[in-house]
């Protein structure tokens, strides 16, 4: 991309996101607009519910407050009409994401929201932020919904908030749990009267609405469904709504009227023509929603939180839940509505019957209503606003029995750990081992990572973190003006670009970035655990004047790493992090001497923390049968030609017809059914009962099986495929010796010499096999070629990422470790935890932890690896068990030194 194209792209982006630049300009000025309130509802999409009643109360009781409401431009006329109708004066409407909006978001003393501010928002130290959550949840939220990537910005907003306001204890518990607020959120979670519900029991509102909309002699019903569909299924969802309304229109009497208010997303898509109905009309837009609800006679909804709020009217509620089974299965819910005392209609006819009835009884009790709306009252909004302005402002605190505050923060030190994307690699394993062994109750541990790096394949790791460890997917990117963006880009990308204006700008940007993502948490310690990611290295360097204590881990020989990675490792920024961090943590004493020689400034702040070896975790994972562990793992390369040729020859021999299109898939799938008939994999067939049992055991973790699944031999062959069948057969064959290695396809891991050494071993011992589990790496093409050129490719398997490699390792005979350098060869100790024989190169950081007899050790060169491997084949190895308990206790004590 040319310089002109880059500049054009930057300027275009700036024009589209001008509000961010305006926000940043005023954020830097740190100017407080005293007694100024910015109110935002659903990202400016409307002005109703909580925010409407909060604004109404502020204008009525706090004349000194200047009130601004952020509204999407297309909604301005509608909102102005509502304000005029309610005689609410002194409110200024601000176009959402305008320059004025950016200025107010940075400077207003008070901020109110009912969802979240966008991820660029950084709360100033003089601002008071109140998030009044928009409903009582039936549907699972945050992590309970499995939406790890989607929860990050809401979580960030809650960490920044002075008060998160909910309407009942049940909601408070769910919000704290689902958004990882427990132990660490510094603000309060208030159970308070719900502002929007204050109007629902107002008799004057009832009379006014009935008169205005000519409902004195009518029964007014409301249909307010939640959004069920997605963008893909919009048409079918809208079609079902039309069919329902057509049926209801026929069932309704002349003295009945049904007002329809669809979910905002659905409403934009449906564009219903209400003129075709006699008894059905659109929900009015010239009045605030809850004010209109106050004048109605009954509610039809489904899984929406409106069901709880409407109980304030003491009017009937019906739930149209024709799709309950599917909805619960796809969305997940906290409670079963079958336990709720609301009328349920499971089909159109049942709903029409309920609508036709003029004797709709209230079927919920006071006790049930009190659980969800017990704090609500007609004066609830006044009480809440007074509480917020006085408890968090400068006024004298107001005492009220209707509001209870709970601060989730437990007062302990908070440790924020940048974990990286939690890929399936050694650093992730080391971190998980650490968290599983240290006392996570002594401090609050928050593992954070970029939201954009979340991979669905690895999210299960987050849900298996020790109880008490919080995870936080960080939303958005760094915030900077035009020069800062340019400066950071140049400074990060160029190793030799060190001009003061650029380094200074970069430092300011990352100090700001720390406040953006972690300011609400206000951690006592920040640990850059991966030690590589340059942005977080710069963040460590930029925080030397801040209260937070910083540490950066060194997991490997950084000088060797620099040789291999070249420009991929920004040495300048890494060195700055080492220089300015409060602690530099090495994972082996063997790294110290060279490290101090290269970074003399670190001599007095180095802490050694031997990696936790995670033996119990490995052993627990290995309890899964290897027969199932390999099903999901991809085969990167395997030479199946010998097996295929055997079957082809049995059928009549090879025949190539160039007039036909390629049919490798066709032939392969047809041949697969013939392997069983020829008993090509007899050891797999002999293990059929064990394989069936293992598959059913694992299936039961995912599916509630009515009965065990019966697998035939052909089923299994189709399930595994030829490569895995060959591998299983070799693993189950006692006459074959299987060696395994686990590590990414990188020069550091030494797969070239692993393969070369195996070639020499295989020449003398043909009944040997090599399995390489390599999740990823930049030498993928080269690794495959090494295997192809080996002369024994039919005896080597190259597998991809496996959720559980330990079960497969346990089935092998020995582990071979050939890395050129490591901070610690953790996988060596994982193999020892599985009671495996180990052949390892002599890496000081790894061997230093071994005792004589734990493993066979080869000098760190190709010839020595081959020699040691052959010696193992000739004489075997009498292995001495490794003592894991001693090393784990030592690592715990070492880890505590980070906080001294």
Secondary structure as GFF3:
##gff-version 3
##sequence-region A 1 900
A	DSSP	alpha_helix	3	16	.	.	.	ID=ss1
A	DSSP	alpha_helix	18	29	.	.	.	ID=ss2
A	DSSP	beta_strand	33	40	.	.	.	ID=ss3
A	DSSP	three_ten_helix	42	44	.	.	.	ID=ss4
A	DSSP	alpha_helix	50	61	.	.	.	ID=ss5
A	DSSP	beta_strand	66	71	.	.	.	ID=ss6
A	DSSP	three_ten_helix	73	75	.	.	.	ID=ss7
A	DSSP	alpha_helix	76	85	.	.	.	ID=ss8
A	DSSP	beta_strand	91	95	.	.	.	ID=ss9
A	DSSP	alpha_helix	99	107	.	.	.	ID=ss10
A	DSSP	beta_strand	108	113	.	.	.	ID=ss11
A	DSSP	beta_strand	128	132	.	.	.	ID=ss12
A	DSSP	three_ten_helix	142	145	.	.	.	ID=ss13
A	DSSP	alpha_helix	148	160	.	.	.	ID=ss14
A	DSSP	beta_strand	163	166	.	.	.	ID=ss15
A	DSSP	alpha_helix	169	178	.	.	.	ID=ss16
A	DSSP	beta_strand	188	191	.	.	.	ID=ss17
A	DSSP	three_ten_helix	195	199	.	.	.	ID=ss18
A	DSSP	alpha_helix	203	212	.	.	.	ID=ss19
A	DSSP	beta_strand	219	223	.	.	.	ID=ss20
A	DSSP	three_ten_helix	231	233	.	.	.	ID=ss21
A	DSSP	alpha_helix	234	251	.	.	.	ID=ss22
A	DSSP	beta_strand	256	260	.	.	.	ID=ss23
A	DSSP	alpha_helix	264	270	.	.	.	ID=ss24
A	DSSP	three_ten_helix	274	276	.	.	.	ID=ss25
A	DSSP	beta_strand	280	282	.	.	.	ID=ss26
A	DSSP	alpha_helix	289	293	.	.	.	ID=ss27
A	DSSP	beta_strand	298	301	.	.	.	ID=ss28
A	DSSP	alpha_helix	306	309	.	.	.	ID=ss29
A	DSSP	three_ten_helix	310	313	.	.	.	ID=ss30
A	DSSP	beta_strand	316	320	.	.	.	ID=ss31
A	DSSP	alpha_helix	324	331	.	.	.	ID=ss32
A	DSSP	three_ten_helix	337	339	.	.	.	ID=ss33
A	DSSP	beta_strand	343	345	.	.	.	ID=ss34
A	DSSP	alpha_helix	348	356	.	.	.	ID=ss35
A	DSSP	alpha_helix	366	373	.	.	.	ID=ss36
A	DSSP	alpha_helix	380	391	.	.	.	ID=ss37
A	DSSP	beta_strand	404	407	.	.	.	ID=ss38
A	DSSP	beta_strand	414	418	.	.	.	ID=ss39
A	DSSP	alpha_helix	426	437	.	.	.	ID=ss40
A	DSSP	beta_strand	444	450	.	.	.	ID=ss41
A	DSSP	three_ten_helix	451	453	.	.	.	ID=ss42
A	DSSP	three_ten_helix	456	458	.	.	.	ID=ss43
A	DSSP	alpha_helix	459	462	.	.	.	ID=ss44
A	DSSP	beta_strand	469	474	.	.	.	ID=ss45
A	DSSP	alpha_helix	482	493	.	.	.	ID=ss46
A	DSSP	alpha_helix	500	518	.	.	.	ID=ss47
A	DSSP	beta_strand	525	528	.	.	.	ID=ss48
A	DSSP	alpha_helix	534	542	.	.	.	ID=ss49
A	DSSP	beta_strand	549	554	.	.	.	ID=ss50
A	DSSP	alpha_helix	558	565	.	.	.	ID=ss51
A	DSSP	three_ten_helix	566	568	.	.	.	ID=ss52
A	DSSP	alpha_helix	571	580	.	.	.	ID=ss53
A	DSSP	beta_strand	583	586	.	.	.	ID=ss54
A	DSSP	three_ten_helix	589	591	.	.	.	ID=ss55
A	DSSP	alpha_helix	592	598	.	.	.	ID=ss56
A	DSSP	three_ten_helix	600	602	.	.	.	ID=ss57
A	DSSP	beta_strand	606	608	.	.	.	ID=ss58
A	DSSP	alpha_helix	615	621	.	.	.	ID=ss59
A	DSSP	alpha_helix	626	632	.	.	.	ID=ss60
A	DSSP	beta_strand	635	638	.	.	.	ID=ss61
A	DSSP	alpha_helix	641	651	.	.	.	ID=ss62
A	DSSP	alpha_helix	664	677	.	.	.	ID=ss63
A	DSSP	alpha_helix	682	686	.	.	.	ID=ss64
A	DSSP	alpha_helix	688	699	.	.	.	ID=ss65
A	DSSP	alpha_helix	713	732	.	.	.	ID=ss66
A	DSSP	beta_strand	737	742	.	.	.	ID=ss67
A	DSSP	three_ten_helix	747	749	.	.	.	ID=ss68
A	DSSP	alpha_helix	751	764	.	.	.	ID=ss69
A	DSSP	beta_strand	768	773	.	.	.	ID=ss70
A	DSSP	alpha_helix	780	788	.	.	.	ID=ss71
A	DSSP	three_ten_helix	793	795	.	.	.	ID=ss72
A	DSSP	beta_strand	796	799	.	.	.	ID=ss73
A	DSSP	alpha_helix	805	811	.	.	.	ID=ss74
A	DSSP	beta_strand	814	817	.	.	.	ID=ss75
A	DSSP	alpha_helix	826	833	.	.	.	ID=ss76
A	DSSP	beta_strand	837	841	.	.	.	ID=ss77
A	DSSP	alpha_helix	844	847	.	.	.	ID=ss78
A	DSSP	beta_strand	856	858	.	.	.	ID=ss79
A	DSSP	alpha_helix	862	875	.	.	.	ID=ss80
A	DSSP	alpha_helix	884	896	.	.	.	ID=ss81
A	DSSP	three_ten_helix	897	899	.	.	.	ID=ss82
###
